[in-house]
Amino acid sequence: MGFISVLLVVLGSMMLFKPSIIWTITESWKSNDATEPSDLYVKSTRFGGIIVTLAGLGGVLTFWFL
């Protein structure tokens, strides 16, 4: 459980600070021009990164304190 929580924190941080890497890995092949992610994609990925990071931190804190 602790490993998954740490993995969520790492993935969420990457989504929060580098959404273009997530776009390159998951979505760039779907675009005809494939130049860069849209503003909406960046904002929604950052929001998702916040949620995933918080979930991972909750898991880490639960693992340490319980």
Summary of the structure (lengths in Angstrom):
residues: 66
radius of gyration: 14.0
end to end distance: 12.0
largest distance: 49.5
contacts: 180
relative contact order: 0.26
helix: 82%
strand: 0%
